[in-house]
Structures are given as C-alpha cells and as structure tokens.
Amino acid sequence: MPKTSNGDFNQKEYNAKWRAENMMRVSATYKNEFVLSFRKACQKLGISQAEVIRNAMQDAIDQAKKMKVDQKLTGT
C-alpha cells in the first residue's frame, strides 16, 4: 500500500496507481461547432458527455458480439 513520508496510507497515490493499471483514455478531435452542439445537446438532455460516449461504445461492442453470434449460427 502506498504510504506518505510519515507512514500514513496515501489515498491519492493509490488512486493514481489503480487508474494507471485499470483505466484507458479515449480521445478524439472534432470541429468546434460540432463539439459545442454536442455539449449543449447533452446539457439539454440532462446526461453527461461521458455517458453518451460510453453508451455508444457499448452499443458497438454489443453489435460486434451479435454479429459474431449470427455468423456462428449461419455458418458465414
């Protein structure tokens, strides 16, 4: 466990180490107008940008899994 200089548990260091080992960043660059429109849409809908992106990523994963299952069923 990470410790501070006085021997106490260092929560900040622990969190940083866990994040480095378990999380990845996804980055993309888009035109300003598109991003600003996206931000406003998320605010209007009351959802976070991260939630929209996470849902889109999960949908892509689910579609790919379904495609793989369909291919096994049809033999293609």
Backbone as a printed PyTorch tensor [residue, N CA C, xyz], in Angstrom:
tensor([[[  0.8260,  -1.1770,   0.0000],
         [  0.0000,   0.0000,   0.0000],
         [  0.8770,   1.2480,   0.0000]],

        [[  0.5400,   2.2440,  -0.8010],
         [  1.3320,   3.4710,  -0.8250],
         [  1.2240,   4.2290,   0.5010]],

        [[  2.3290,   4.7160,   0.9520],
         [  2.3660,   5.4410,   2.2280],
         [  2.9700,   6.8210,   2.0200]],

        [[  2.5720,   7.7610,   2.8630],
         [  3.1770,   9.0870,   2.8530],
         [  4.4870,   9.0150,   3.6300]],

        [[  5.2170,  10.1210,   3.6690],
         [  6.5070,  10.1350,   4.3590],
         [  6.3600,   9.8520,   5.8540]],

        [[  5.1930,  10.1680,   6.4330],
         [  5.0050,   9.8930,   7.8600],
         [  4.3970,   8.5140,   8.1080]],

        [[  4.2540,   7.6940,   7.0510],
         [  3.7930,   6.3240,   7.2020],
         [  2.3040,   6.1190,   7.0320]],

        [[  1.5530,   7.2080,   6.8390],
         [  0.1070,   7.0850,   6.6360],
         [ -0.2000,   6.5760,   5.2300]],

        [[ -1.3590,   5.9550,   5.0870],
         [ -1.8240,   5.4870,   3.7810],
         [ -2.0210,   6.6850,   2.8620]],

        [[ -1.5310,   6.5840,   1.6130],
         [ -1.6350,   7.6810,   0.6530],
         [ -2.7340,   7.3510,  -0.3650]],

        [[ -3.9400,   7.8390,  -0.1090],
         [ -5.0900,   7.5540,  -0.9630],
         [ -4.8910,   8.0990,  -2.3720]],

        [[ -4.3190,   9.2740,  -2.4810],
         [ -4.1190,   9.9100,  -3.7890],
         [ -3.1930,   9.0650,  -4.6710]],

        [[ -2.0970,   8.6050,  -4.0940],
         [ -1.1420,   7.7730,  -4.8300],
         [ -1.7720,   6.4270,  -5.2020]],

        [[ -2.5310,   5.8610,  -4.2690],
         [ -3.2170,   4.5940,  -4.5320],
         [ -4.1860,   4.7440,  -5.7030]],

        [[ -4.9880,   5.8230,  -5.6920],
         [ -5.9490,   6.0670,  -6.7750],
         [ -5.2440,   6.2390,  -8.1120]],

        [[ -4.1490,   6.9730,  -8.1280],
         [ -3.4010,   7.2020,  -9.3680],
         [ -2.8380,   5.8880,  -9.9080]],

        [[ -2.3110,   5.0540,  -9.0260],
         [ -1.7610,   3.7570,  -9.4430],
         [ -2.8730,   2.8600,  -9.9830]],

        [[ -4.0170,   2.8140,  -9.2890],
         [ -5.1390,   1.9890,  -9.7390],
         [ -5.6320,   2.4630, -11.1040]],

        [[ -5.7730,   3.7780, -11.2630],
         [ -6.2470,   4.3540, -12.5270],
         [ -5.2870,   4.0140, -13.6650]],

        [[ -3.9900,   4.0900, -13.4170],
         [ -2.9890,   3.7830, -14.4450],
         [ -3.0520,   2.3130, -14.8600]],

        [[ -3.3590,   1.4290, -13.9200],
         [ -3.4010,  -0.0070, -14.2060],
         [ -4.7290,  -0.4720, -14.8010]],

        [[ -5.8150,   0.2530, -14.5380],
         [ -7.1470,  -0.2490, -14.8720],
         [ -7.9660,   0.6020, -15.8400]],

        [[ -7.5200,   1.7760, -16.1540],
         [ -8.3190,   2.6810, -16.9810],
         [ -7.5210,   3.1100, -18.2110]],

        [[ -8.2490,   3.3920, -19.2900],
         [ -7.6350,   3.9280, -20.5030],
         [ -8.4200,   5.1640, -20.9200]],

        [[ -7.7600,   6.0490, -21.6200],
         [ -8.3890,   7.2740, -22.0980],
         [ -8.6990,   7.1160, -23.5780]],

        [[ -9.8780,   7.5920, -23.9740],
         [-10.2750,   7.6230, -25.3750],
         [-10.3120,   9.0890, -25.7750]],

        [[ -9.6590,   9.4200, -26.8630],
         [ -9.5680,  10.8150, -27.2710],
         [ -9.9440,  10.9660, -28.7350]],

        [[-10.5980,  12.0710, -29.0430],
         [-10.9650,  12.3680, -30.4270],
         [-10.9870,  13.8810, -30.6040]],

        [[-10.7670,  14.3290, -31.8250],
         [-10.7740,  15.7520, -32.1310],
         [-11.8170,  16.0250, -33.2040]],

        [[-12.6830,  16.9980, -32.9210],
         [-13.7490,  17.3700, -33.8520],
         [-13.7980,  18.8840, -33.9770]],

        [[-14.5160,  19.3490, -34.9860],
         [-14.6610,  20.7890, -35.1880],
         [-15.3730,  21.4060, -33.9860]],

        [[-14.9990,  22.6430, -33.6810],
         [-15.5440,  23.3470, -32.5200],
         [-17.0660,  23.3580, -32.5090]],

        [[-17.6700,  23.6950, -33.6300],
         [-19.1270,  23.8130, -33.7050],
         [-19.8010,  22.4840, -33.3480]],

        [[-19.2380,  21.3870, -33.8300],
         [-19.7860,  20.0570, -33.5530],
         [-19.7200,  19.7450, -32.0570]],

        [[-18.5780,  20.0210, -31.4360],
         [-18.3900,  19.7420, -30.0100],
         [-19.3090,  20.6160, -29.1640]],

        [[-19.4160,  21.8890, -29.5170],
         [-20.2860,  22.7860, -28.7570],
         [-21.7470,  22.3560, -28.8740]],

        [[-22.1490,  21.9150, -30.0510],
         [-23.5170,  21.4180, -30.2420],
         [-23.7470,  20.1580, -29.4100]],

        [[-22.7510,  19.2940, -29.3650],
         [-22.8350,  18.0700, -28.5660],
         [-22.9770,  18.4050, -27.0830]],

        [[-22.1620,  19.3410, -26.5970],
         [-22.2400,  19.7510, -25.1900],
         [-23.6280,  20.2780, -24.8470]],

        [[-24.1370,  21.1540, -25.7050],
         [-25.4630,  21.7350, -25.4630],
         [-26.5400,  20.6580, -25.4820]],

        [[-26.4360,  19.7190, -26.4140],
         [-27.4200,  18.6360, -26.5040],
         [-27.3990,  17.7910, -25.2310]],

        [[-26.2140,  17.4820, -24.7310],
         [-26.0980,  16.6890, -23.5090],
         [-26.7020,  17.4350, -22.3250]],

        [[-26.4170,  18.7320, -22.2340],
         [-26.9820,  19.5320, -21.1490],
         [-28.5040,  19.5490, -21.2270]],

        [[-29.0260,  19.7410, -22.4290],
         [-30.4680,  19.7940, -22.6330],
         [-31.1220,  18.4650, -22.2520]],

        [[-30.4520,  17.3620, -22.5670],
         [-30.9680,  16.0280, -22.2570],
         [-30.7040,  15.6070, -20.8110]],

        [[-29.8530,  16.3580, -20.1250],
         [-29.5360,  16.0510, -18.7340],
         [-28.6670,  14.8200, -18.5640]],

        [[-27.7980,  14.5660, -19.5450],
         [-26.8800,  13.4270, -19.4690],
         [-25.4530,  13.9160, -19.6830]],

        [[-24.5140,  13.1780, -19.1440],
         [-23.1160,  13.5860, -19.2920],
         [-22.5820,  13.1700, -20.6570]],

        [[-21.5780,  13.8960, -21.1120],
         [-20.9150,  13.5440, -22.3670],
         [-20.3110,  12.1440, -22.2530]],

        [[-19.7340,  11.8480, -21.1100],
         [-19.1210,  10.5320, -20.8960],
         [-20.1600,   9.4240, -21.0140]],

        [[-21.3660,   9.6630, -20.5020],
         [-22.4210,   8.6550, -20.5720],
         [-22.8110,   8.3710, -22.0210]],

        [[-22.9260,   9.4230, -22.8290],
         [-23.2780,   9.2500, -24.2400],
         [-22.1900,   8.4540, -24.9560]],

        [[-20.9420,   8.8120, -24.7080],
         [-19.8170,   8.1310, -25.3640],
         [-19.7290,   6.6810, -24.8980]],

        [[-19.8750,   6.4630, -23.5920],
         [-19.8290,   5.1000, -23.0480],
         [-20.9470,   4.2420, -23.6530]],

        [[-22.1540,   4.7980, -23.7680],
         [-23.2730,   4.0540, -24.3590],
         [-23.0120,   3.7260, -25.8230]],

        [[-22.4380,   4.6740, -26.5690],
         [-22.1180,   4.4220, -27.9810],
         [-21.0620,   3.3220, -28.0990]],

        [[-20.0690,   3.3470, -27.2210],
         [-19.0360,   2.3140, -27.2370],
         [-19.6380,   0.9500, -26.9040]],

        [[-20.5060,   0.9060, -25.8930],
         [-21.1330,  -0.3580, -25.5050],
         [-22.0280,  -0.8830, -26.6250]],

        [[-22.7470,   0.0050, -27.3120],
         [-23.5800,  -0.4090, -28.4500],
         [-22.7280,  -1.0510, -29.5430]],

        [[-21.5680,  -0.4560, -29.8380],
         [-20.6720,  -1.0100, -30.8590],
         [-20.1720,  -2.3940, -30.4360]],

        [[-19.8220,  -2.5400, -29.1700],
         [-19.3630,  -3.8330, -28.6500],
         [-20.4750,  -4.8700, -28.7670]],

        [[-21.6890,  -4.4810, -28.3600],
         [-22.8290,  -5.4040, -28.4150],
         [-23.1470,  -5.8180, -29.8490]],

        [[-23.0980,  -4.8720, -30.7780],
         [-23.3550,  -5.1800, -32.1900],
         [-22.3130,  -6.1560, -32.7290]],

        [[-21.0510,  -5.9330, -32.3720],
         [-19.9790,  -6.8200, -32.8360],
         [-20.1640,  -8.2270, -32.2700]],

        [[-20.5620,  -8.3210, -31.0000],
         [-20.8050,  -9.6360, -30.3950],
         [-21.9760, -10.3330, -31.0760]],

        [[-23.0360,  -9.5750, -31.3510],
         [-24.2090, -10.1480, -32.0070],
         [-23.8420, -10.6250, -33.4100]],

        [[-23.0430,  -9.8440, -34.1080],
         [-22.6130, -10.2180, -35.4510],
         [-21.8350, -11.5330, -35.3990]],

        [[-20.9790, -11.6670, -34.3930],
         [-20.1820, -12.8830, -34.2360],
         [-21.0930, -14.0830, -33.9710]],

        [[-22.1100, -13.9050, -33.1240],
         [-23.0630, -14.9770, -32.8260],
         [-23.8600, -15.3240, -34.0760]],

        [[-24.3340, -14.3070, -34.8010],
         [-25.0970, -14.5340, -36.0300],
         [-24.2710, -15.3050, -37.0540]],

        [[-22.9830, -14.9770, -37.1540],
         [-22.1130, -15.6670, -38.1030],
         [-21.9590, -17.1330, -37.7210]],

        [[-21.8820, -17.4160, -36.4280],
         [-21.7790, -18.8100, -35.9790],
         [-23.0640, -19.5690, -36.3060]],

        [[-24.2090, -18.9030, -36.1250],
         [-25.4900, -19.5610, -36.3760],
         [-25.7170, -19.8360, -37.8590]],

        [[-25.2690, -18.9020, -38.7100],
         [-25.4950, -19.0590, -40.1500],
         [-24.3380, -19.7610, -40.8400]],

        [[-23.2230, -19.8870, -40.1470],
         [-22.0630, -20.5510, -40.7410],
         [-21.3110, -19.6860, -41.7320]],

        [[-21.5030, -18.3550, -41.6610],
         [-20.7850, -17.4470, -42.5750],
         [-19.6910, -16.7100, -41.8650]]])
